[in-house]
């Protein structure tokens, strides 16, 4: 028997997050997510015990601790408690600056049913 508390339910996801660590920002894929932690693809520079900041969905710079690592994955624990999973799953623009168009024809310029090829 283990004395550790029961784990939060995890959901398999494919999300993107930004990890800030040691003065560097890296985009990573989130493989599974719970209210208290996440499994991410390890960019190769994370070690157990590292402190990182996670930006995912509309959640900005969540403090997290790296609990375990392998050559391809890392497990994170959100140190300030449970997060809002719905906010974590919301779309986040990666690397786009400035306001996005919200009205007019340019907003739908790349829409598959509006584009004309010829």
Long-range contacts (C-beta under 8 A, 24 or more apart in sequence): 7-34, 8-34, 8-35, 8-36, 8-37, 8-82, 9-34, 10-34, 10-39, 11-85, 13-89, 15-56, 15-57, 15-88, 15-89, 16-56, 16-92, 16-94, 17-54, 17-55, 17-56, 18-54, 18-55, 18-56, 18-94, 19-43, 19-46, 19-52, 19-53, 19-54, 20-52, 20-53, 20-54, 20-55, 20-61, 21-45, 21-46, 21-50, 21-51, 21-52, 21-53, 22-50, 27-94, 30-56, 31-73, 33-85, 33-88, 33-89, 34-85, 35-78, 35-82, 35-83, 35-85, 36-77, 36-78, 36-81, 36-82, 36-83, 37-64, 37-67, 37-75, 37-76, 37-77, 37-78, 38-64, 38-75, 38-76, 38-78, 39-73, 39-74, 39-75, 39-76, 40-73, 40-74, 40-76, 41-72, 41-73, 41-74, 42-69, 42-70, 42-71, 42-72, 42-73, 42-74, 44-71, 46-74, 52-76, 54-78, 55-92, 56-88, 56-92, 57-87, 57-88, 57-89, 57-90, 57-91, 57-92, 58-87, 58-88, 58-90, 58-92, 59-83, 59-84, 59-87, 59-88
